[in-house]
Each structure stands twice: as C-alpha cells, then as structure tokens.
Amino acid sequence: MIKINVTEKNTGVLKISLSGHAGLNERGKDIVCAGVSALFFALVKTEGVEVCEKNGAYIITVPPEKKLCGEMAINGWRMIA
C-alpha cells in the first residue's frame, strides 16, 4: 500500500511523506506506482522544493510560493487512489 501523509505548517509550508508500494504488480511493472512516481518526480524537480529520505519514506518540503505545485501533485495522487 502506498501511504501519503500531508501536513501544512502555520508558515504555509507543505510537508508530504510518501512511502510504500501499490502491490498491483511486481516492482518495475506496476502502473499505479508509475503514476504516483511520475507526480512525485514532477513535484521534486520543481525549483525550491526539497526532498529527503527518512526511514524508508520520502519527505517532501514545499515552500508557500510553490504550494500550487504541491496541491496539483496531491490532487493527482487522490485521483489515482
């Protein structure tokens, strides 16, 4: 199961935690994971967005001025779910 947790700080910064695997097919052949990954990479390639890995999860930090980019990725993930 893919787990995505989104929190918004008082400063307007979005924190997004992303972990897991869809399990629809084996790794490297899973269309659901491919969709989630495409949105993930589009978001983290946005200038000003930071990503780090912690305990098997990716933690994405989206500054307030890039919030729309974060919301677009979140909406895309919701459509996949």
C-alpha positions as CSV (number, residue, x, y, z in Angstrom):
1,M,0.0,0.0,0.0
2,I,1.2,3.5,-0.8
3,K,0.9,5.9,2.1
4,I,0.9,9.6,1.6
5,N,0.6,12.0,4.5
6,V,0.2,15.7,4.0
7,T,0.6,18.4,6.7
8,E,0.6,22.2,6.3
9,K,2.6,24.2,8.8
10,N,1.4,27.6,10.1
11,T,4.1,29.1,7.8
12,G,2.3,27.7,4.7
13,V,5.0,25.1,4.1
14,L,3.6,21.7,2.9
15,K,5.2,18.6,4.3
16,I,4.4,15.4,2.3
17,S,5.5,11.9,3.4
18,L,5.4,9.2,0.7
19,S,6.2,5.5,1.2
20,G,5.2,2.0,0.2
21,H,4.3,0.1,-3.0
22,A,0.9,-0.3,-4.6
23,G,1.3,-4.1,-5.0
24,L,-0.7,-4.3,-8.2
25,N,2.2,-5.8,-10.0
26,E,5.9,-6.6,-9.3
27,R,8.3,-3.7,-8.7
28,G,9.2,-2.0,-12.0
29,K,5.9,-3.2,-13.7
30,D,3.3,-1.6,-11.5
31,I,1.2,1.1,-13.4
32,V,-0.2,2.6,-10.2
33,C,3.3,3.1,-8.8
34,A,4.4,4.6,-12.1
35,G,1.6,7.2,-11.9
36,V,2.5,8.0,-8.3
37,S,6.2,8.2,-9.1
38,A,5.6,10.5,-12.1
39,L,3.8,13.0,-9.9
40,F,6.5,12.6,-7.2
41,F,9.3,13.4,-9.6
42,A,7.5,16.3,-11.3
43,L,7.0,17.8,-7.8
44,V,10.5,17.3,-6.5
45,K,12.0,18.7,-9.7
46,T,10.2,22.0,-9.0
47,E,12.7,24.7,-8.1
48,G,12.6,25.4,-4.3
49,V,11.0,22.0,-3.4
50,E,13.2,19.8,-1.2
51,V,13.2,16.1,-0.7
52,C,15.0,13.7,1.7
53,E,14.7,10.1,2.6
54,K,14.0,9.0,6.2
55,N,13.2,5.5,7.4
56,G,12.1,4.3,4.0
57,A,9.8,7.3,3.3
58,Y,10.4,10.3,1.1
59,I,9.8,13.6,2.9
60,I,9.0,16.5,0.5
61,T,9.1,20.1,1.7
62,V,7.1,22.5,-0.5
63,P,7.6,26.2,0.3
64,P,4.5,28.5,0.3
65,E,5.4,30.1,-3.0
66,K,5.2,26.6,-4.7
67,K,2.1,25.4,-2.8
68,L,0.1,25.2,-6.1
69,C,2.6,22.6,-7.4
70,G,2.2,20.6,-4.2
71,E,-1.6,20.8,-4.4
72,M,-1.5,19.6,-8.0
73,A,0.5,16.5,-7.1
74,I,-1.8,15.8,-4.1
75,N,-4.9,16.1,-6.4
76,G,-3.2,13.7,-8.9
77,W,-2.5,11.2,-6.1
78,R,-6.1,11.4,-5.0
79,M,-7.3,10.7,-8.5
80,I,-5.1,7.6,-8.6
81,A,-6.3,6.3,-5.2
